[in-house]
Amino acid sequence: MEIFYLDGHPYVELCDLLKLQGWSESGAAAKAAIAEGLVEVDSQVETRKRCKIVAGKVITFNGDSVRVKE
């Protein structure tokens, strides 16, 4: 499992996290994947594109997972 650090920020939006992880080529592709129900936050399907992801959350997409840390 990969680790994503917030680096002093309180949260990262879900669509931005997919782009920053390199899991999506563009913001539009990230938003489409989220809208289609392909992304999970803590093992629950998440369809809110700008969902605020805080430290402690685990994001799963296309067989890859990342844990968010402060």
PDB file of N, CA, C and O in Angstrom:
ATOM      1  N   MET A   1       0.844  -1.182   0.000  1.00  0.00           N
ATOM      2  CA  MET A   1       0.000   0.000   0.000  1.00  0.00           C
ATOM      3  C   MET A   1       0.888   1.244   0.000  1.00  0.00           C
ATOM      4  O   MET A   1       1.864   1.334   0.744  1.00  0.00           O
ATOM      5  N   GLU A   2       0.528   2.175  -0.836  1.00  0.00           N
ATOM      6  CA  GLU A   2       1.279   3.426  -0.926  1.00  0.00           C
ATOM      7  C   GLU A   2       0.842   4.384   0.187  1.00  0.00           C
ATOM      8  O   GLU A   2      -0.202   4.198   0.813  1.00  0.00           O
ATOM      9  N   ILE A   3       1.661   5.406   0.417  1.00  0.00           N
ATOM     10  CA  ILE A   3       1.366   6.440   1.406  1.00  0.00           C
ATOM     11  C   ILE A   3       1.320   7.790   0.683  1.00  0.00           C
ATOM     12  O   ILE A   3       2.185   8.095  -0.139  1.00  0.00           O
ATOM     13  N   PHE A   4       0.301   8.592   0.999  1.00  0.00           N
ATOM     14  CA  PHE A   4       0.199   9.956   0.477  1.00  0.00           C
ATOM     15  C   PHE A   4       0.231  10.898   1.671  1.00  0.00           C
ATOM     16  O   PHE A   4      -0.565  10.762   2.600  1.00  0.00           O
ATOM     17  N   TYR A   5       1.150  11.850   1.643  1.00  0.00           N
ATOM     18  CA  TYR A   5       1.292  12.803   2.742  1.00  0.00           C
ATOM     19  C   TYR A   5       0.607  14.122   2.406  1.00  0.00           C
ATOM     20  O   TYR A   5       0.774  14.661   1.312  1.00  0.00           O
ATOM     21  N   LEU A   6      -0.162  14.631   3.357  1.00  0.00           N
ATOM     22  CA  LEU A   6      -0.868  15.895   3.171  1.00  0.00           C
ATOM     23  C   LEU A   6       0.063  17.101   3.272  1.00  0.00           C
ATOM     24  O   LEU A   6      -0.299  18.196   2.841  1.00  0.00           O
ATOM     25  N   ASP A   7       1.243  16.915   3.828  1.00  0.00           N
ATOM     26  CA  ASP A   7       2.252  17.978   3.929  1.00  0.00           C
ATOM     27  C   ASP A   7       1.693  19.281   4.493  1.00  0.00           C
ATOM     28  O   ASP A   7       1.866  20.347   3.902  1.00  0.00           O
ATOM     29  N   GLY A   8       1.025  19.186   5.637  1.00  0.00           N
ATOM     30  CA  GLY A   8       0.527  20.374   6.309  1.00  0.00           C
ATOM     31  C   GLY A   8      -0.848  20.854   5.872  1.00  0.00           C
ATOM     32  O   GLY A   8      -1.422  21.737   6.508  1.00  0.00           O
ATOM     33  N   HIS A   9      -1.379  20.294   4.808  1.00  0.00           N
ATOM     34  CA  HIS A   9      -2.726  20.658   4.351  1.00  0.00           C
ATOM     35  C   HIS A   9      -3.747  19.857   5.156  1.00  0.00           C
ATOM     36  O   HIS A   9      -3.473  18.719   5.537  1.00  0.00           O
ATOM     37  N   PRO A  10      -4.918  20.433   5.417  1.00  0.00           N
ATOM     38  CA  PRO A  10      -5.912  19.708   6.217  1.00  0.00           C
ATOM     39  C   PRO A  10      -6.566  18.542   5.467  1.00  0.00           C
ATOM     40  O   PRO A  10      -7.011  17.578   6.089  1.00  0.00           O
ATOM     41  N   TYR A  11      -6.624  18.628   4.147  1.00  0.00           N
ATOM     42  CA  TYR A  11      -7.250  17.581   3.339  1.00  0.00           C
ATOM     43  C   TYR A  11      -6.820  17.717   1.885  1.00  0.00           C
ATOM     44  O   TYR A  11      -6.183  18.697   1.498  1.00  0.00           O
ATOM     45  N   VAL A  12      -7.180  16.714   1.087  1.00  0.00           N
ATOM     46  CA  VAL A  12      -7.021  16.764  -0.363  1.00  0.00           C
ATOM     47  C   VAL A  12      -8.344  16.288  -0.954  1.00  0.00           C
ATOM     48  O   VAL A  12      -8.957  15.356  -0.434  1.00  0.00           O
ATOM     49  N   GLU A  13      -8.781  16.916  -2.026  1.00  0.00           N
ATOM     50  CA  GLU A  13     -10.022  16.490  -2.670  1.00  0.00           C
ATOM     51  C   GLU A  13      -9.768  15.182  -3.418  1.00  0.00           C
ATOM     52  O   GLU A  13      -8.690  14.973  -3.974  1.00  0.00           O
ATOM     53  N   LEU A  14     -10.767  14.310  -3.424  1.00  0.00           N
ATOM     54  CA  LEU A  14     -10.623  12.980  -4.000  1.00  0.00           C
ATOM     55  C   LEU A  14     -10.166  13.020  -5.454  1.00  0.00           C
ATOM     56  O   LEU A  14      -9.272  12.267  -5.838  1.00  0.00           O
ATOM     57  N   CYS A  15     -10.763  13.881  -6.261  1.00  0.00           N
ATOM     58  CA  CYS A  15     -10.375  13.945  -7.686  1.00  0.00           C
ATOM     59  C   CYS A  15      -8.910  14.372  -7.830  1.00  0.00           C
ATOM     60  O   CYS A  15      -8.208  13.897  -8.722  1.00  0.00           O
ATOM     61  N   ASP A  16      -8.453  15.265  -6.954  1.00  0.00           N
ATOM     62  CA  ASP A  16      -7.056  15.699  -6.999  1.00  0.00           C
ATOM     63  C   ASP A  16      -6.117  14.578  -6.566  1.00  0.00           C
ATOM     64  O   ASP A  16      -5.026  14.435  -7.118  1.00  0.00           O
ATOM     65  N   LEU A  17      -6.531  13.790  -5.587  1.00  0.00           N
ATOM     66  CA  LEU A  17      -5.697  12.684  -5.118  1.00  0.00           C
ATOM     67  C   LEU A  17      -5.455  11.679  -6.239  1.00  0.00           C
ATOM     68  O   LEU A  17      -4.334  11.195  -6.399  1.00  0.00           O
ATOM     69  N   LEU A  18      -6.478  11.360  -7.012  1.00  0.00           N
ATOM     70  CA  LEU A  18      -6.307  10.421  -8.123  1.00  0.00           C
ATOM     71  C   LEU A  18      -5.289  10.946  -9.128  1.00  0.00           C
ATOM     72  O   LEU A  18      -4.478  10.185  -9.654  1.00  0.00           O
ATOM     73  N   LYS A  19      -5.335  12.249  -9.393  1.00  0.00           N
ATOM     74  CA  LYS A  19      -4.370  12.846 -10.326  1.00  0.00           C
ATOM     75  C   LYS A  19      -2.962  12.830  -9.725  1.00  0.00           C
ATOM     76  O   LYS A  19      -2.002  12.456 -10.400  1.00  0.00           O
ATOM     77  N   LEU A  20      -2.839  13.231  -8.467  1.00  0.00           N
ATOM     78  CA  LEU A  20      -1.528  13.299  -7.816  1.00  0.00           C
ATOM     79  C   LEU A  20      -0.878  11.925  -7.688  1.00  0.00           C
ATOM     80  O   LEU A  20       0.347  11.814  -7.726  1.00  0.00           O
ATOM     81  N   GLN A  21      -1.676  10.896  -7.538  1.00  0.00           N
ATOM     82  CA  GLN A  21      -1.155   9.530  -7.443  1.00  0.00           C
ATOM     83  C   GLN A  21      -0.776   8.975  -8.816  1.00  0.00           C
ATOM     84  O   GLN A  21      -0.125   7.935  -8.912  1.00  0.00           O
ATOM     85  N   GLY A  22      -1.185   9.670  -9.873  1.00  0.00           N
ATOM     86  CA  GLY A  22      -0.912   9.174 -11.217  1.00  0.00           C
ATOM     87  C   GLY A  22      -1.892   8.100 -11.649  1.00  0.00           C
ATOM     88  O   GLY A  22      -1.649   7.388 -12.624  1.00  0.00           O
ATOM     89  N   TRP A  23      -2.996   7.981 -10.931  1.00  0.00           N
ATOM     90  CA  TRP A  23      -4.004   6.984 -11.257  1.00  0.00           C
ATOM     91  C   TRP A  23      -4.950   7.465 -12.343  1.00  0.00           C
ATOM     92  O   TRP A  23      -5.718   6.674 -12.890  1.00  0.00           O
ATOM     93  N   SER A  24      -4.903   8.737 -12.656  1.00  0.00           N
ATOM     94  CA  SER A  24      -5.785   9.324 -13.652  1.00  0.00           C
ATOM     95  C   SER A  24      -4.989  10.308 -14.496  1.00  0.00           C
ATOM     96  O   SER A  24      -4.145  11.036 -13.975  1.00  0.00           O
ATOM     97  N   GLU A  25      -5.252  10.331 -15.786  1.00  0.00           N
ATOM     98  CA  GLU A  25      -4.517  11.208 -16.698  1.00  0.00           C
ATOM     99  C   GLU A  25      -4.937  12.664 -16.574  1.00  0.00           C
ATOM    100  O   GLU A  25      -4.148  13.570 -16.841  1.00  0.00           O
ATOM    101  N   SER A  26      -6.185  12.888 -16.168  1.00  0.00           N
ATOM    102  CA  SER A  26      -6.689  14.260 -16.089  1.00  0.00           C
ATOM    103  C   SER A  26      -7.749  14.362 -15.003  1.00  0.00           C
ATOM    104  O   SER A  26      -8.234  13.362 -14.475  1.00  0.00           O
ATOM    105  N   GLY A  27      -8.089  15.600 -14.691  1.00  0.00           N
ATOM    106  CA  GLY A  27      -9.154  15.824 -13.723  1.00  0.00           C
ATOM    107  C   GLY A  27     -10.484  15.291 -14.218  1.00  0.00           C
ATOM    108  O   GLY A  27     -11.273  14.751 -13.444  1.00  0.00           O
ATOM    109  N   ALA A  28     -10.729  15.443 -15.506  1.00  0.00           N
ATOM    110  CA  ALA A  28     -11.985  14.962 -16.081  1.00  0.00           C
ATOM    111  C   ALA A  28     -12.074  13.441 -15.987  1.00  0.00           C
ATOM    112  O   ALA A  28     -13.136  12.900 -15.681  1.00  0.00           O
ATOM    113  N   ALA A  29     -10.973  12.756 -16.247  1.00  0.00           N
ATOM    114  CA  ALA A  29     -10.954  11.293 -16.148  1.00  0.00           C
ATOM    115  C   ALA A  29     -11.141  10.854 -14.701  1.00  0.00           C
ATOM    116  O   ALA A  29     -11.831   9.869 -14.440  1.00  0.00           O
ATOM    117  N   ALA A  30     -10.534  11.574 -13.757  1.00  0.00           N
ATOM    118  CA  ALA A  30     -10.684  11.257 -12.333  1.00  0.00           C
ATOM    119  C   ALA A  30     -12.143  11.428 -11.916  1.00  0.00           C
ATOM    120  O   ALA A  30     -12.703  10.567 -11.238  1.00  0.00           O
ATOM    121  N   LYS A  31     -12.750  12.526 -12.316  1.00  0.00           N
ATOM    122  CA  LYS A  31     -14.141  12.794 -11.955  1.00  0.00           C
ATOM    123  C   LYS A  31     -15.071  11.749 -12.562  1.00  0.00           C
ATOM    124  O   LYS A  31     -16.042  11.337 -11.926  1.00  0.00           O
ATOM    125  N   ALA A  32     -14.783  11.319 -13.781  1.00  0.00           N
ATOM    126  CA  ALA A  32     -15.608  10.298 -14.430  1.00  0.00           C
ATOM    127  C   ALA A  32     -15.508   8.964 -13.689  1.00  0.00           C
ATOM    128  O   ALA A  32     -16.518   8.292 -13.481  1.00  0.00           O
ATOM    129  N   ALA A  33     -14.299   8.582 -13.293  1.00  0.00           N
ATOM    130  CA  ALA A  33     -14.109   7.326 -12.564  1.00  0.00           C
ATOM    131  C   ALA A  33     -14.851   7.362 -11.229  1.00  0.00           C
ATOM    132  O   ALA A  33     -15.464   6.373 -10.828  1.00  0.00           O
ATOM    133  N   ILE A  34     -14.793   8.501 -10.547  1.00  0.00           N
ATOM    134  CA  ILE A  34     -15.485   8.651  -9.267  1.00  0.00           C
ATOM    135  C   ILE A  34     -16.996   8.568  -9.480  1.00  0.00           C
ATOM    136  O   ILE A  34     -17.692   7.879  -8.734  1.00  0.00           O
ATOM    137  N   ALA A  35     -17.501   9.264 -10.487  1.00  0.00           N
ATOM    138  CA  ALA A  35     -18.937   9.269 -10.776  1.00  0.00           C
ATOM    139  C   ALA A  35     -19.456   7.874 -11.133  1.00  0.00           C
ATOM    140  O   ALA A  35     -20.609   7.546 -10.851  1.00  0.00           O
ATOM    141  N   GLU A  36     -18.605   7.057 -11.750  1.00  0.00           N
ATOM    142  CA  GLU A  36     -18.988   5.697 -12.137  1.00  0.00           C
ATOM    143  C   GLU A  36     -18.935   4.722 -10.968  1.00  0.00           C
ATOM    144  O   GLU A  36     -19.288   3.552 -11.123  1.00  0.00           O
ATOM    145  N   GLY A  37     -18.498   5.189  -9.801  1.00  0.00           N
ATOM    146  CA  GLY A  37     -18.442   4.324  -8.625  1.00  0.00           C
ATOM    147  C   GLY A  37     -17.242   3.404  -8.588  1.00  0.00           C
ATOM    148  O   GLY A  37     -17.296   2.336  -7.978  1.00  0.00           O
ATOM    149  N   LEU A  38     -16.151   3.807  -9.240  1.00  0.00           N
ATOM    150  CA  LEU A  38     -14.958   2.962  -9.310  1.00  0.00           C
ATOM    151  C   LEU A  38     -13.956   3.230  -8.193  1.00  0.00           C
ATOM    152  O   LEU A  38     -12.933   2.551  -8.104  1.00  0.00           O
ATOM    153  N   VAL A  39     -14.238   4.211  -7.344  1.00  0.00           N
ATOM    154  CA  VAL A  39     -13.302   4.600  -6.291  1.00  0.00           C
ATOM    155  C   VAL A  39     -13.925   4.315  -4.928  1.00  0.00           C
ATOM    156  O   VAL A  39     -15.097   4.609  -4.695  1.00  0.00           O
ATOM    157  N   GLU A  40     -13.123   3.739  -4.030  1.00  0.00           N
ATOM    158  CA  GLU A  40     -13.589   3.468  -2.676  1.00  0.00           C
ATOM    159  C   GLU A  40     -12.786   4.273  -1.668  1.00  0.00           C
ATOM    160  O   GLU A  40     -11.577   4.450  -1.817  1.00  0.00           O
ATOM    161  N   VAL A  41     -13.472   4.759  -0.639  1.00  0.00           N
ATOM    162  CA  VAL A  41     -12.845   5.430   0.489  1.00  0.00           C
ATOM    163  C   VAL A  41     -13.195   4.598   1.715  1.00  0.00           C
ATOM    164  O   VAL A  41     -14.369   4.451   2.055  1.00  0.00           O
ATOM    165  N   ASP A  42     -12.188   4.061   2.373  1.00  0.00           N
ATOM    166  CA  ASP A  42     -12.400   3.178   3.526  1.00  0.00           C
ATOM    167  C   ASP A  42     -13.392   2.062   3.200  1.00  0.00           C
ATOM    168  O   ASP A  42     -14.322   1.802   3.965  1.00  0.00           O
ATOM    169  N   SER A  43     -13.184   1.410   2.059  1.00  0.00           N
ATOM    170  CA  SER A  43     -13.970   0.255   1.604  1.00  0.00           C
ATOM    171  C   SER A  43     -15.423   0.574   1.262  1.00  0.00           C
ATOM    172  O   SER A  43     -16.239  -0.341   1.146  1.00  0.00           O
ATOM    173  N   GLN A  44     -15.760   1.849   1.099  1.00  0.00           N
ATOM    174  CA  GLN A  44     -17.104   2.256   0.696  1.00  0.00           C
ATOM    175  C   GLN A  44     -17.023   3.037  -0.615  1.00  0.00           C
ATOM    176  O   GLN A  44     -16.174   3.917  -0.755  1.00  0.00           O
ATOM    177  N   VAL A  45     -17.886   2.730  -1.566  1.00  0.00           N
ATOM    178  CA  VAL A  45     -17.893   3.456  -2.836  1.00  0.00           C
ATOM    179  C   VAL A  45     -18.171   4.932  -2.554  1.00  0.00           C
ATOM    180  O   VAL A  45     -19.089   5.275  -1.810  1.00  0.00           O
ATOM    181  N   GLU A  46     -17.363   5.793  -3.163  1.00  0.00           N
ATOM    182  CA  GLU A  46     -17.510   7.241  -2.991  1.00  0.00           C
ATOM    183  C   GLU A  46     -17.767   7.872  -4.350  1.00  0.00           C
ATOM    184  O   GLU A  46     -16.980   7.693  -5.279  1.00  0.00           O
ATOM    185  N   THR A  47     -18.872   8.614  -4.469  1.00  0.00           N
ATOM    186  CA  THR A  47     -19.211   9.240  -5.752  1.00  0.00           C
ATOM    187  C   THR A  47     -19.124  10.760  -5.701  1.00  0.00           C
ATOM    188  O   THR A  47     -19.421  11.428  -6.691  1.00  0.00           O
ATOM    189  N   ARG A  48     -18.718  11.319  -4.550  1.00  0.00           N
ATOM    190  CA  ARG A  48     -18.548  12.778  -4.460  1.00  0.00           C
ATOM    191  C   ARG A  48     -17.150  13.126  -4.976  1.00  0.00           C
ATOM    192  O   ARG A  48     -16.147  12.753  -4.368  1.00  0.00           O
ATOM    193  N   LYS A  49     -17.092  13.824  -6.073  1.00  0.00           N
ATOM    194  CA  LYS A  49     -15.816  14.117  -6.731  1.00  0.00           C
ATOM    195  C   LYS A  49     -14.885  14.947  -5.869  1.00  0.00           C
ATOM    196  O   LYS A  49     -13.672  14.738  -5.890  1.00  0.00           O
ATOM    197  N   ARG A  50     -15.429  15.877  -5.117  1.00  0.00           N
ATOM    198  CA  ARG A  50     -14.603  16.767  -4.303  1.00  0.00           C
ATOM    199  C   ARG A  50     -14.654  16.403  -2.822  1.00  0.00           C
ATOM    200  O   ARG A  50     -14.462  17.253  -1.952  1.00  0.00           O
ATOM    201  N   CYS A  51     -14.916  15.132  -2.553  1.00  0.00           N
ATOM    202  CA  CYS A  51     -14.925  14.636  -1.182  1.00  0.00           C
ATOM    203  C   CYS A  51     -13.589  14.978  -0.521  1.00  0.00           C
ATOM    204  O   CYS A  51     -12.531  14.743  -1.105  1.00  0.00           O
ATOM    205  N   LYS A  52     -13.633  15.526   0.683  1.00  0.00           N
ATOM    206  CA  LYS A  52     -12.413  15.920   1.391  1.00  0.00           C
ATOM    207  C   LYS A  52     -11.794  14.706   2.062  1.00  0.00           C
ATOM    208  O   LYS A  52     -12.384  14.118   2.968  1.00  0.00           O
ATOM    209  N   ILE A  53     -10.613  14.338   1.617  1.00  0.00           N
ATOM    210  CA  ILE A  53      -9.901  13.186   2.140  1.00  0.00           C
ATOM    211  C   ILE A  53      -8.903  13.667   3.188  1.00  0.00           C
ATOM    212  O   ILE A  53      -8.003  14.453   2.893  1.00  0.00           O
ATOM    213  N   VAL A  54      -9.077  13.185   4.410  1.00  0.00           N
ATOM    214  CA  VAL A  54      -8.220  13.597   5.524  1.00  0.00           C
ATOM    215  C   VAL A  54      -7.300  12.442   5.922  1.00  0.00           C
ATOM    216  O   VAL A  54      -7.445  11.318   5.441  1.00  0.00           O
ATOM    217  N   ALA A  55      -6.359  12.742   6.803  1.00  0.00           N
ATOM    218  CA  ALA A  55      -5.411  11.730   7.279  1.00  0.00           C
ATOM    219  C   ALA A  55      -6.157  10.543   7.878  1.00  0.00           C
ATOM    220  O   ALA A  55      -7.156  10.708   8.578  1.00  0.00           O
ATOM    221  N   GLY A  56      -5.660   9.357   7.594  1.00  0.00           N
ATOM    222  CA  GLY A  56      -6.245   8.128   8.120  1.00  0.00           C
ATOM    223  C   GLY A  56      -7.120   7.389   7.123  1.00  0.00           C
ATOM    224  O   GLY A  56      -7.419   6.212   7.325  1.00  0.00           O
ATOM    225  N   LYS A  57      -7.534   8.047   6.059  1.00  0.00           N
ATOM    226  CA  LYS A  57      -8.390   7.415   5.056  1.00  0.00           C
ATOM    227  C   LYS A  57      -7.565   6.520   4.132  1.00  0.00           C
ATOM    228  O   LYS A  57      -6.387   6.780   3.883  1.00  0.00           O
ATOM    229  N   VAL A  58      -8.201   5.466   3.630  1.00  0.00           N
ATOM    230  CA  VAL A  58      -7.583   4.577   2.648  1.00  0.00           C
ATOM    231  C   VAL A  58      -8.416   4.648   1.377  1.00  0.00           C
ATOM    232  O   VAL A  58      -9.621   4.398   1.399  1.00  0.00           O
ATOM    233  N   ILE A  59      -7.767   4.990   0.272  1.00  0.00           N
ATOM    234  CA  ILE A  59      -8.428   5.139  -1.023  1.00  0.00           C
ATOM    235  C   ILE A  59      -8.022   3.973  -1.912  1.00  0.00           C
ATOM    236  O   ILE A  59      -6.842   3.631  -1.994  1.00  0.00           O
ATOM    237  N   THR A  60      -8.999   3.361  -2.577  1.00  0.00           N
ATOM    238  CA  THR A  60      -8.732   2.238  -3.475  1.00  0.00           C
ATOM    239  C   THR A  60      -9.321   2.542  -4.846  1.00  0.00           C
ATOM    240  O   THR A  60     -10.464   2.983  -4.974  1.00  0.00           O
ATOM    241  N   PHE A  61      -8.505   2.292  -5.869  1.00  0.00           N
ATOM    242  CA  PHE A  61      -8.949   2.504  -7.249  1.00  0.00           C
ATOM    243  C   PHE A  61      -8.199   1.549  -8.157  1.00  0.00           C
ATOM    244  O   PHE A  61      -6.969   1.502  -8.137  1.00  0.00           O
ATOM    245  N   ASN A  62      -8.929   0.794  -8.948  1.00  0.00           N
ATOM    246  CA  ASN A  62      -8.333  -0.064  -9.970  1.00  0.00           C
ATOM    247  C   ASN A  62      -7.277  -1.014  -9.387  1.00  0.00           C
ATOM    248  O   ASN A  62      -6.239  -1.248 -10.006  1.00  0.00           O
ATOM    249  N   GLY A  63      -7.543  -1.551  -8.208  1.00  0.00           N
ATOM    250  CA  GLY A  63      -6.629  -2.515  -7.595  1.00  0.00           C
ATOM    251  C   GLY A  63      -5.479  -1.908  -6.811  1.00  0.00           C
ATOM    252  O   GLY A  63      -4.703  -2.642  -6.199  1.00  0.00           O
ATOM    253  N   ASP A  64      -5.350  -0.582  -6.812  1.00  0.00           N
ATOM    254  CA  ASP A  64      -4.296   0.104  -6.067  1.00  0.00           C
ATOM    255  C   ASP A  64      -4.900   0.775  -4.839  1.00  0.00           C
ATOM    256  O   ASP A  64      -6.053   1.206  -4.858  1.00  0.00           O
ATOM    257  N   SER A  65      -4.101   0.858  -3.760  1.00  0.00           N
ATOM    258  CA  SER A  65      -4.568   1.507  -2.544  1.00  0.00           C
ATOM    259  C   SER A  65      -3.530   2.496  -2.047  1.00  0.00           C
ATOM    260  O   SER A  65      -2.329   2.322  -2.255  1.00  0.00           O
ATOM    261  N   VAL A  66      -4.018   3.536  -1.388  1.00  0.00           N
ATOM    262  CA  VAL A  66      -3.126   4.536  -0.782  1.00  0.00           C
ATOM    263  C   VAL A  66      -3.717   4.946   0.563  1.00  0.00           C
ATOM    264  O   VAL A  66      -4.925   5.143   0.692  1.00  0.00           O
ATOM    265  N   ARG A  67      -2.847   5.071   1.561  1.00  0.00           N
ATOM    266  CA  ARG A  67      -3.255   5.548   2.880  1.00  0.00           C
ATOM    267  C   ARG A  67      -2.791   7.000   2.998  1.00  0.00           C
ATOM    268  O   ARG A  67      -1.647   7.327   2.685  1.00  0.00           O
ATOM    269  N   VAL A  68      -3.691   7.851   3.451  1.00  0.00           N
ATOM    270  CA  VAL A  68      -3.390   9.281   3.581  1.00  0.00           C
ATOM    271  C   VAL A  68      -2.875   9.551   4.988  1.00  0.00           C
ATOM    272  O   VAL A  68      -3.491   9.141   5.973  1.00  0.00           O
ATOM    273  N   LYS A  69      -1.752  10.236   5.076  1.00  0.00           N
ATOM    274  CA  LYS A  69      -1.154  10.597   6.362  1.00  0.00           C
ATOM    275  C   LYS A  69      -0.887  12.091   6.394  1.00  0.00           C
ATOM    276  O   LYS A  69      -0.817  12.755   5.360  1.00  0.00           O
ATOM    277  N   GLU A  70      -0.737  12.608   7.623  1.00  0.00           N
ATOM    278  CA  GLU A  70      -0.484  14.039   7.798  1.00  0.00           C
ATOM    279  C   GLU A  70       0.808  14.429   7.223  1.00  0.00           C
ATOM    280  O   GLU A  70       1.182  15.601   7.282  1.00  0.00           O
TER     281      GLU A  70
END
